[in-house]
Amino acid sequence: MKLTSVELRRVAMPLVAPFRTSFGTQTVRELLLVRVTTPDSEGWSECATLVDPRYSAEYVDGAADVMRRFFVPALAAVPDLDAHAVGRVLSPFKGHWMAKAALETAVLDAELRAAGQSFGRFLGAARDRVPCGVSVGIMDSIPQLLDTVGGYLDAGYVRIKLKIEPGWDVEPVRAVRERFGDEIALQVDANTAYAVSDARHLARLDPFDLLLIEQPLDEDDVLGHAELARLVRTPICLDESITSARTAAAAIRLGACAVVNVKPARVGGYLEARRIHDVCVAHGVPVWCGGMLESGIGRAANVALAALPGFTLPGDTSASDRYYATDLTAPFVLDDGHLPVPTGPGLGVEPVPELLDAMTTARESLPL
Ligand SMILES: O=C(O)CCC(=O)N[C@@H](C(=O)O)c1ccccc1
């Protein structure tokens, strides 16, 4: 396929409620959407960068700039591009995994729409719907947390993930266990907020039978996670540390993680995400699909990925209304704790034009 146009759109989507993590609070999701066209198709994707480099080193303006100045010119020069070529063409450029993921995904969407094949079928989905977890932010009080968790359980979510940080960890977990019992699937996400020296404190979470503790330490502290795994009983899951199939294999070999959060945006796209899935399955390490507060565009692709056989734990693939009163696409609606895997060509969804225009704050056609 030859790229005939690439458009970047900045979209502002207000969250239904502030979402606080150990690295900041989101109230509006400022998204960068990518739309590519080829002679016989179009492709959409969503770049998962935040407005500021707090989750990772990438941020929205930086992603748009690197696409504009380096990535799109390189891809536009390729006469017969396909999704598998994108990673190769962009490999001389270091990092910028979310920007690379957005371009690869848009090209893949265009390719699959032209072929009439769904993302799920292309990736190797083994299910037609996926069980959904939900991520619960750091709250102002325990009562507020319990009300929020109760609402999500009533909505049917099959797993609760609590964001934690020093000062908001053991007590919230204890309160949720005391109120909702030992049966609910419960895990925590620290987003790198702790140090190995906090091991004894983190071991106080062990009695609560958590599924996992996600990314307690710095993303580059793989050895620290291996040491922590020897000091706490709760399984360690890595997110920010896993940037490729190779780093996944190394982290597993070093005993740094027993579970992996597969997040396509963090690793350059769905092709590498599937490689990470395959490496983890080969090592007997369960995976689940992480989220970046995606609109329906990114959510569609994540739900398709979460249907692969090694995704044996519920992911952060929540319904649209977890974050947004109005989604860019037809909303993803939870049904008996599950979301259906889209079956249409490509992502199987597209932005609703009037909704997209209403939420667009800037648009830019890149010269090819
Ligand atoms: O449900 C979702 O999409 C969000 C899941 C979630 O908690 N994501 C976290 C994370 O660290 O993985 C996050 C990413 C970016 C911004 C805020 C939070």
The ligand as a Gaussian input file, in Angstrom:
#p B3LYP/6-31G(d) Opt

LIG

0 1
 O       -8.641000       1.669000      32.031000
 C       -7.734000       2.314000      31.483000
 O       -7.628000       2.507000      30.270000
 C       -6.645000       2.885000      32.383000
 C       -5.958000       1.767000      33.106000
 C       -4.858000       2.350000      33.931000
 O       -4.944000       2.396000      35.128000
 N       -3.832000       2.849000      33.233000
 C       -2.757000       3.512000      33.955000
 C       -1.529000       2.688000      33.889000
 O       -0.566000       3.048000      34.543000
 O       -1.581000       1.641000      33.239000
 C       -2.644000       4.898000      33.437000
 C       -2.002000       5.162000      32.258000
 C       -1.982000       6.483000      31.784000
 C       -2.649000       7.501000      32.478000
 C       -3.292000       7.201000      33.638000
 C       -3.299000       5.881000      34.110000

